[in-house]
Amino acid sequence: MEISCTFDILLSTISSFVPILICSALLLWFFLQWRPRHPRDKRLPPGSMGWPYIGETLELYSQNPNSFFSIRQKRYGNIFKTHILGCPCVMISSPEAAKIVLVSQAHLFKPTYPPSKEKMIGPEALFFHQGAYHSRLKKLVQASFVPSALRGSVPDIEKIVLGFLPTWDGSTVNALQEMKRYAFDVAMISAFGESLELEMEGIKELYRCLEKGYNSMPLDLPGTLFRRAIKARKLLNETLRKLIQQKRESSTSIQGGGGGGGGLLGALLGAKDQKLNHLTDSQIADNIIGVIFAAHDTTASVLTWVLKYLHDNGHLLEAVTREQEEIRGRIVEANRGLTWDDTRSMPLTSRVIQETLRRASILSFTFREAVQDVELEGYFIPKGWKVLPLFRTIHHSEDFFPEPHRFDPSRFEVPPRPNTYMPFGNGVHSCPGSALATFEGNLDGLKNMA
Ligand code: HEM
């Protein structure tokens, strides 16, 4: 009896300590996670790491992200630290420091994406890589989107726009949705080199599902958008594999081997490295999907902003209309279709697009991760920390763009200062689709005036 009583006391004493022990263990774990691990003599950038573990995530999500960045930039300067979404981060808003991260010391900062995004697009897409594999793919993608390669697509892209125009005539449309439809069709032509009548609707539907899941919470549970998107991604892979197989077979029977077909797919199919290794089906599929992803939403957003800024600035709309009417007159007179050179002779329209890219800065920043301990402009950045060059903050700096909130295309009559204008990024991972994106804008401007 006495023994069991002592045992009870012992048990109740221990059990009253259990919550304290668990809390202490959790606190210790939080502390270890959050505690800066860096040598004491090295200087981290100024800034606040916020609360243990959650850092400043709540502040970021409870206010306009632009204010979050600009308040801290004013308080701490062009390089500051913070802690968001479980990651210690360094934010960069000086052109010189951004150049170091993206260009001159790019090998020290690798691109970094959440694993769920990588899974959606496909882990072998070029965005996620550094080094030899990345540069091999980048050359192939770039070659498919240089002006000389795009020239041949002008009639096809013109045909797409001409197909859309009657559907917009006299009706109220959702500009962003329409620009998305247009940008998707152009992305498909660029990716496959031809219009895929048979497969188009199926691919569109799967892609739509994938896109919804990409922007949702990554919860792999029955019924979630994420789960549906993963399923759509698998089906998309199957469709692409069949297409790749067909192209491989047709090019073997016609040419006796090698690649074939047009667009990016043709370039990827024909690619061999020094050891004559072809790209695998999954490498090709991931990169086709990756390029469609990169080309679609970005271009559609910029086109929508162009429409908005022209709508808000009547004098510019008139001047752009005059410029476009002049070119249209020449085309009608010569009884010919639009050419690449026509789209190069629209100085005002081009400046409107440049200013839209600055003012709207649709890719506000990009993510990198330090691959080793790095020293940047006198500050220490520990290995594994995220580094974010803030394009939007640089594009909206008074120092480089006076009255930054004014929409003023004339500011591009003189070239911006080096490394202050980066709508397409900078360095090894800069956008290979910049010529196509601006061409789509010029063409859209021209046809909208028609
Ligand atoms: C106006 C529209 C567009 C904007 C604003 C834009 C912007 C950007 C930016 C800022 C980057 C660099 C990201 C980084 O450094 O992490 C990038 C990368 C990329 N963009 Fe675009 N982009 C646009 C349209 C396109 C188009 C039409 C294509 C189609 C080819 C494309 C394909 C890519 C690819 C494949 C990458 C990754 C390059 C790499 O990792 O080496 N983009 N884009």
Boltz pocket constraint, residues with backbone or C-beta under 6 A from the ligand:
constraints:
  - pocket:
      binder: B
      contacts: [[A, 111], [A, 126], [A, 127], [A, 128], [A, 129], [A, 138], [A, 141], [A, 145], [A, 290], [A, 291], [A, 294], [A, 295], [A, 296], [A, 298], [A, 299], [A, 302], [A, 362], [A, 363], [A, 366], [A, 367], [A, 422], [A, 423], [A, 424], [A, 425], [A, 426], [A, 428], [A, 429], [A, 430], [A, 431], [A, 432], [A, 433], [A, 434], [A, 436], [A, 437], [A, 438]]
      max_distance: 6.0
